[in-house]
């Protein structure tokens, strides 16, 4: 009676499957719209079946003996049956080319399986479509899962049903996000969306969003013509729950403390006080549409409860008094998972991926521990903070960590993890004084624990000094960290710690220390599998040689990073900016400016943070160029770069060698005639005294002209001035 929205792809797939299979089970969770999809398919596919399409509704049948009778009545064959229905029904349908739809089989799955198997064996032209929250597990059964609607289809369904309930409702860009939020929170399942849409007659959209935590009080009053189990969301899920055995019910309840999903290990942990066959039960719950599955970062299976199923199961968990045990098991399991953070200088990719997979569960555990003075809270808060910041999310992280640091008598390793994360968080948020306080506390407490954790703390403290532009103290802490990490002998840790020291050396203008450190660690970086970390080092090496005025090596390292790293990496804008600055320094001006504009666009598109010190350096270089070339339209070429949104295109532009013929070039004409004379004489090896005597000016005036030349051309030393003049004279010849 109402419009059918979405599922175009699913219907097309069903049509294709029925050309190859005789039995298809439309399989999915409560409220996925299996029945509606099946009837829509029946309407569109009727011409494929000369002897008709027959819908057998089983939801109200509780006696297994009546299933075959319901089929017979639907196909109008009851009066032609001689013996028992199940024996003679295959004879009646033997030569029929028809489609039977057995709707809602889950509570009669064994009986349905027997009947379907019999009909398929004795009726060669029959096709059968079943809808069920549990598969029949028959040979030749094609299981077709039907789950959430596509985002746009879900929003369209909500809008359509909302306007039916409240025609005066106005939907616009301002409340579109509320609609999307409602649909997402309801797993984009049609039944829940339709029930939610009816509420707009009474409540504004933001009110509905805020109260979806109590969804079972809200989502009631389904259509009068619907089955009883579809009158409310609670009834739909309660129907599935009632079909489970005791072990399935108890595991479903325990899993409700895992909002971030779970693997077999975590599912086993939250039911550790019970002797349950967890793998068998997970398989059974998944086969009954109460769990969804998807592989984790390592390719292993990971599961989650539909949000509404989890809300239902959590209510039952509380009702059965099992919540304290389940959450305690969760906290213990996550503490074990996060424990390696207290035993490493930098976590492995495998550990980071595992923590990222568990971040919503970590939030659940931290929320549970808040205010309980539990020594595990700082470790779990630190692990959660690392997850959030690795994704560029800094908001509220510092408050989370500060709260965990109020726990008294936490084990020193747990406290150091939280202190260290809080140090970085405070620095990133611009609270440099607090970052230094936290870093000093972390370094002091870390003296009581292992060497690797002490190196973690020293690194955080050094970074806090660096943010305060106290580069000498930063260098001291980074150097101390490197000396300690050499005792461990792990090449990757030495490489990462040395990289920190090299970068800080550049900021402190101690380029000799930076170059020596890079020479030591560049070979070690080959052992680091993560290209993003290696790209960061290539950027540091490029930046050092850029500061030295060695543009050939600077370009080489920036280009190496761009050609080897993923173009979508957070390091890519840094490498592109480095290449752009090389362009400005070597006369490839337009090219360089376009790269700077493109890097700005890429960083903004990814909402990525930029290293403050590098950003200042880039801004200073650009400002210096503007002052040297006041009449050049810098912004025009920056804007050209900002129009480039594809990272691969920008990387290609950066690594491509352009001929040095782009105008305007930074040539001898970029400085005054007198400055040219002074620079040329420097290139000829003259001292300042000799230049003053030859040009009949004072030695102080010579020094002043040389300062102007170095400033205008961004050259660091007398030797660089001589090299640049020689290059210009050679190009002129």
N, C-alpha and C positions, 0 to 999 in steps of 0.2 A: 504493500500500500504506500510505501514511501520510496524515495530515490535510493538507488544502489550506487555507492561511491567507492572508487578504487578497485583494487584486485584485478585490473586488466591483465597484468602479466600472469597472475596465478591462473585465471580462466584460460588464457591462451596455452599455458603449460599443461593444464588438465586436458584440454582438447588434443594436444600433441601426444600426451601419455596414453590416452585411450586408443590411439592407433597402434600402440605396441603392447599394452598390458590389458589384462581382463579384470584385475582387481586393484583398485587404488583406495588407500585409506587417507582421507583428509584429516590430518593429525595436528592438534594444537591445543593451547591452554583454554581455560574457561573464558568465555567472552571474546574469543578471537574471530567469531563470525563464521564458523565452519558450516553451520546449517544454511545460512544465507548465501554463502559462496556456492554451496552444493546446489541449491535451488536455482540460483542464477545460471549455473552451468547447465542444469537440466533444461532450462528454457531455451538457451542458445543451442544446445546440442540435440534437441528433440528429433530433428530430421535425420540424424545418424541412426535412429533406432525405430524401424518400421512398426515394431510391436509395442512401442510406447516406452515412456520413462515413468517409473513408479517410485514414489516417495513413501517409505515405511517409517513412521515416527515411533521410536521405541522409548522415549523418555518417560512415558507414563506406565510402561509395562514393567512389573516387578517380578512376575512369574516366568522363569525361563521357558516353560512349556508353551507359553503363548506367543513366542517369537515367530515360529513357523506359521501359526494361525494368522498373525498380523500380516505376514507376507501374502498368504493366500487370500485374505480379505481384500488387500490393496490391489492385487492383480485380478480380482474378481474370479477366482478359481475355486473358492471354498465349496461350491455346490457340485464340483466335478471330482472331488477327492473320494477315493474308495476306502482306503485303509487309514492309518494314522497320517496326519498332515505331513510330518517330516519325511515319511516314506514315499508318499504319492506326489508331493509337490514337484520333485524333479521330473516326474513323468509328464506332468502338465506343461512344464516350461521347457521341455526337452528341445523343441524345434523353434523356440521363440528367439527373435533378435531384439532384445530389450535391455534397458538399463534399470537396475534396481539400486535405489539409494537407501541404505540402512542408516538412519540418522540417530546419533547418540547411542553408541554401542558400549560405552565404557563400563556400565554396570552389569552388562550381560555379555561380556567379551568372550567367555568360553563357549556359550551357546551360539553366539553369532559366528564364531570361528568354525564350529562344526557344521552349521547350516551352509555358510558360504563355501566351505570346502566341498560339501556334497553337491551344491548347485553347479559349481564350476566344473566338477568332474563329469556330471551327467547332462549338462546343458551347454553344448559347445559354443553357442552364439550369445549367451548371456554375458553382460558386463555388469560389474558390481562396484559401486562407489560407497564407501562407508565413511561416516564422520565419527570421530572418537577422540577422547583424551588419552587413549591407550591403543597401541597397535594390536592387530589380530595375530601377528607372528605366524603367518602362513607362507608356504613356499609360493613364490611368484607375486607376493604382495608388493606393490609399489607404494612406499610411504611418501606422502607429499605434505611437508610441514607448512602450516599456515600460521604466521605469527603477527607481529605488529604491522600496522599500516605504514606506508611511506609517510614522511612528515607532512607533505602538502596534502595528501589524501586525508590524513587524520584531522588536520585543521579544517579542511573543507567539510568533512563529516560533522565536526563539532559546530561549525558555522551554520550548516544547513539545518541541523536539529535544533540549534539554539533559536534560529529565526522562526522555526515552527512553533516553539514554545513562547517566544516573546517577539512578535513581529516588529515592535517598536525599537528593538535593540539596534544600535548603530555600531558596526564593527569598522575599525579604522587602524591606521598605522600605530596609533598610540596605545591600543590595547591588543595588538597582534601578538606581542610577546607573552601576554597573559594566556592567550589561547594556546600558544605553542607550549608554554610551561605546563598547563593543565593536561594537554595531550601526552607530553613526555612523562609526566608523573604517573599517568594512567597506562604507561607502557604502550601507548598508541593502539590499545585493543578496543574494538568497536563497541562492545557492550558497555564498558566503563565510560567511554566517550559519550555514548548516547545518554547514559544516566546522568553524567555530569552536565551535558548540554541542557537538560531539562531544568537545572537549577537556576539558569539565568533569568527565569521568570520571577524569581524571588530575591536573588543575590547578585551583586556586582561581581565582575570577573576576578578582581583582586581578592575579594572575600573568599571566593572558592579556592583560589590558589593557596591562601594562608591556612585553610582548614582541611587540606587534603591529608594531613597526618591523621585526621579522624574521618577518613573516607567512608567507613562503613555506616556512620551516622548520616552522611550526606547522600551517598549514592544508593538510594532506594527508589521505590515507586516506578518500576518498569512498566512496560505496556501491559494492559489487562489481558490481552490475548496471548502473552508470552507464557512459556512454561514457568512453573513456580520457581525453579532454580534460576530464572532470569529476571525475577522481580526485583532483585537487588544484587549488588556485587558480592555481598557477604554470602547470600544464598547460593550463588554460582560457585564460589570457591568451597563453601561448606559441603556442597554436593560431592565435589572431588575428594575432599578430605574424608568424608564418610565411607568412601570406597576403599580406603587404605587399610592395611593390617596394622597391628599395634606398633611393630618396629618401624614401619614406614611413617606412621604418624609422629612418633617420638623424634625421629631424625629430622623430619620436616620442621618440627618445632625448634629443635636445636640450631638448625641452619639459619633461623631467622635472626640470629645475632651477627650475621655476616652480610652487611649491606654492600660490601665491595665484591661479593662473589667469593669463590673458594676453589681449592683443588682438593684432592682426596686427603692429603695430609692434614689440611686445616679442618675438613669435615670430621676426620677421625679425632682431632684434638678437642673440638667442642663437645664431643660425646664420649670423652675419655673415661668417664665414670660408669659407662654402660658397655656391655659386651655386645656390640652390634656388628653385623657383616656390612661394613660401610660401603664398600665398592658395589656389592650386590644391591643395596638399598638405593644408592645414587642412580644406578642403572634403571632400577624399577621406577623411581620418581621421575626420571627424565622420560621414560617411556610412557608415563601417564601425564605428560605435559605440565608437570609442576616445577620443572627446572628447565632453564635454557642453557645451552652450551656454546662455548667458543674457545678456540685455542689461546693459550697465553703466549708471551713473547718467545718462549722456547719451543712452542709447537705442541706442548702437552695440553690435555683437556682442562678447561676451567669452567665452572658452572656458576649459575646465579639463579635465585628465585625471582619470579616476576614480582614487581614491587607490591602489587596488591596481595599476592599470595604470601609474601613475606610479612606484610602487615597483619594478615589473618593469623598466620602461624605464630607471630609474636604475641598476639592476644592470647592464644591458647598456651603459649609457653609461660606467660605470667599466671594464667589461670591454674596451670598444673604446678606452680611453685618452682619451676626449673630455671628461672632467669639467673639467679645468683651463680649457680654452678656453671651454666653455659658461658656467662661473661668471664668468670674467673678462668675457665679453660682457655678462652680466647686471649685474655691478657697474657697468660703463661706462654701460649704458643707464639704470640707475636714478640714477646720478650726474647724467646729463643731465636726467632728469625732475625731480630735486630741486633743480637749480641755481637756479631762480627764487626759492627761499627766501633766497638771498644778495643778491637785487636788489629786495626789496620791503619795505615797512613792515609790512604784514599780507598773508598770502597770499590770493589770490582763491578764490572758491568752487570754480571749475573745478580749480585746483591742489590744493586740499584733497581734493576728490572723487577726483582721480587718485591722490594719495598713499594715500588710504584703500583704494582698489582694489588697490594694490600692497603693502599693509603686510606680508603674509606673505612676499612676495618680498623686501621690504626686510629682514625678519628673517633670511632665508636669506643675503642679501648681507653683513649685519653679522656673522653667525656665521662666515662664510667669512673675513672680514677680521680677526677678532679675533686679536690677538697678532702680526699681520704688519707693524705700524707703517706702515700705508697711510693717506695723507693724506685719502683719500675717506671713511674710516670716521666721523669726526665729523659730516660732512654727512648721511650716510645714517642714522646713529644719531639725529641731531636730527630728521630727517624722520619716522623711525619713532616717536620719542617724541611728536611732534606728533599723529600718528595715534592713539596710545594714549590720550593725555590728552584729546583732543577727544571720545573715547568714554567719558570718565570713569574710565579705567583708569590708576591711578597706580603700582600695585604693580610693583616691579622696574625701573620706568622710570629712576629715578635711578641705579641701579647700571649700567644700560646706558650712560647718558651719561657717568658718571664714568670708566668703562672707556675710552670713546672719547677722553676728554680726556688720557689717558696717551700718545696717539700724538704723537710728536715731529715737528716741522717740517710740521705740517698747514698748508695755505693759510689765511691769516687769515680769509677769509670763512667757510670751513668750520668753523673753530674758534669763531667768534662764534655761528654757528647752534647748535652744541652747547652752548656756554656759556650762551646765552640760555635754551634749553630746560631746562638743568640748574638755572638760577636759579629759574625758575617751579616746577619739580618739587620742589626743596628747600623752597621756601616752602610749597607745598601740603602737604608731608609734615611741616610744623612745624619743620623744621631752619632756623630763621630766620638764625642766624649764618652758616651755610654759604651760604645764599641770598645774603646781602649780599656775602660774599667772591667768589662766582661772578659776581654782578652787577657788581662793581667791576672784575673781570678782563675781563668782556665789554665794558664801556664803554671800557676802556683799549685793548684790541685793536681795537675797532671804529673807533677814530680813524684807523687805517691804511687803512680800506676806504671804501665809499661812504656817502653821507649817510643813505640809507634804513636800511641795516643799523645805522648808529650810532643811529638813532632806535629801532630794535628793542631795542638794548642799553640805552639810557637808560630805556625803558619797563620793562624787567625790573628794572633797578636801583631805579627809583622804587617798583616794587611791593614789592621786598625791604625798602626803608625803611618803606613803609606797613605791612607785616606786623609790623615791629618797633615800630610806633606812633610812629615818628619822622616825623610828618606834615610838618614844615617841610622836611626834606630831600627827602621825596617830592614835595612841591609844587615845589621848585626844579628837580628832574630832569624832572618832567612839563612844567613851563613851558619849560624848555630844549628839550625834545623838540618842543613845539608851535611854538616859534620856528623851529627847523630845518625842520620839515615844511612850514611856510608857504612856504619857499623853493622847495619842489618844486611847490607850487600844485595838488596833487591834492585835490579836495574831499573825497573819501572818507577819505583819510589824515588830513587836517586834522580832519575830524569825529570820527574814532576817537580821535586823540590828544587833542583837546579834551575828549572825553567822559571820558578818564582823568583829566585835570586837574580837571574839574568834580566827579567823584566824590571825588577826594582832597581837594578843597576842602571838601566836606561833612564828611568825616571830621576835617578840621583845624578845623572850625567857622568857616571863612572863607567865609560864605555869600555875601558880596558878590562875591568872585572867582568862586565857583561860578555865580552868577546871570548875571554878565557873560559867562562862557564859554559857558553854555547858550544865551544870546541869540545868540551868534555861530554856534554849530554846529547848532542845531535846524533851520534851513532847509537846511543842507548834508546832513543825514541823509536827506532825501528822495531823494538820489541813490544811497543804499545799497539794493541789491535785497533783501538778507537781512533778513526781518522780525524775526528773532531779535535782530539787532544794534540795530534800531530800537526794539524792545521794551525792550531794556536801557537805552537812553537815556530812554525814557518813564518807566521806573522811577526813574532818577536824578533826572529833573525832578520827579517826584512826591515823592521823598524830600526834595529840597531845600525844596519848598514846605511839606511836612509839618513840617520842622524850623522853618520860618519861622512856622508857625501859620496859614498861608494854606490852609485846608482845602478851599476851593472849587477852587483850582488844583491842589492835590495830588490830589483825587478825579478831576479832569478828566484828568490825565496817566495815572494808574493805569488809569482806565477806557478811555482811548484804547489803551493797550497791550493790555488784555484783549480789546477788541473787534476789533483788527486783527491780532494775532499768533495763531499756532497754539496752541490750548489745551493741546496736549501739549508745547509748548516748555519748555526748562529755565528760561526766564524767567518762566513763568506763576506759580509759587509766590511769587516775589518780588513780583509785581504784586498778587497776592491778599493777601499779608501787608500790603502798603501800604494796600490798600483796607480791610483789617481794622483797621489802626491809625487810619485816618481815622474809622472807625466808633466806636472807643473815645473819640477826642477830641471827637466831635460828638454824643455821647449815644446813638448807635445801638449799644448795648453788646452785646446778644445777637448781633446780626448780625455785629459785628466779631469777637467771640470765635469764632463758628462759622467765619468765614473763616480765622482764624489756625489753628484745628485742621485745617481742610481742606487748607491749604497744607502743613502738616507731613505729612499723610498722602500727598499727591501727591509731595512730595520724597522721602519714604521709599520709596514704591512704585517710583520711577524710580532709586533708589539714587544720587541726584544730590548733588553737593557743594553747600554753601551758603557764600556769602561770609561770612567770620568776623566782619567788622566789622558787616555788616547783621544777622547773627544776634544779636550782642551788643546791638544797638540794639533789636531786637524783644523780646528777653528783658527788657531794662531797662524798656521801655514796659509790658510785661505785669506786671512786678514792681511798678512804680509804681501801676498800676491796682489791683492786689491790696491795696496798702497804703491806698489811698484808700477802697476798698470792701471791708473785711475780712469783712463778713457776706454778701457776694454769692457765689453758687456758681459761681465762674469755671470750674472743671474740668468741670462738667456741660455747659456750652455748648461748651467746647473739644472734649469727647468727641462731641457732636452733629456737629461739623464733621469730626472724624476718621472718622466713619462714611461720609462722602461720598467715593467712590472714582473717580467719573467726572469727568474734567477739564472736560468741556463743561458738566455740571451745576453745578460749582463756579463756573466763569466766569460762567454765567448768574446765579447767586446774587450774585456780586460786583458785577456791573454793574447789577442791578436796584435801583431807588431805593425803599427802604423808608420809610414814614412815620416821623417821629421820635417815635413814641408807644410804642416798646418800653420796658418797665420792666426794670431801674431806669434812669431818666435821670440824667445828671450835671447836677443843677440847683443852685440856691442852697442847697437843703437838704443838699448834699454837703459844705458847709463850715460852720464854727461861726457862731453869731449875730454875734460880734464881727468875725469875718473877713468876713461878709456886709456889715457896716456899713462896714468899711474899703474893701472892693472897690467898694461902691456909691458912696462918696465919690470914689474914684479915677475912676470912670466919669463923675462930675459935674465932673471937671477939677480937683479939689482937690490941692494939694501935700501932701507928708508933714507939713510944719509946720502947715498949715491943718487937716489931719485930726486931728493930735495935739491941737491947741487945741480943736477942736469936741468930740472924744470925751474930753477931759481925761485923755489918756495921754501917755507920752513918745514922742518921735520914733523912738527905737530900737524901742519896742514896735510902732509902726506898721510899721516896716521888717520886723520879725519876722513880723507877721501877713501882710504881703504875700508874704514868702518862702513861708509855709505855703500861701497861696492858689495861688501859681504851681506849687508842688510837687504839691499835690493835684489840680490841674486840668491839669497838664502844659502850662502856658502859659509863654512865654519872656520876655515883657516886660510893662511897665506898660500899654502900649498894647493888648496882647492881653487883659489883665485887663479893661480898660475895654470892649473890643469884646464880650467874652464876657458881662459883666454886662448890657450893653445888649440883647444877643440874648435873654438869659433874661427880662428885664423885658418885652420886646416880646412874647415867647411867652406870658407870664403874662396880659398884657392881652388 
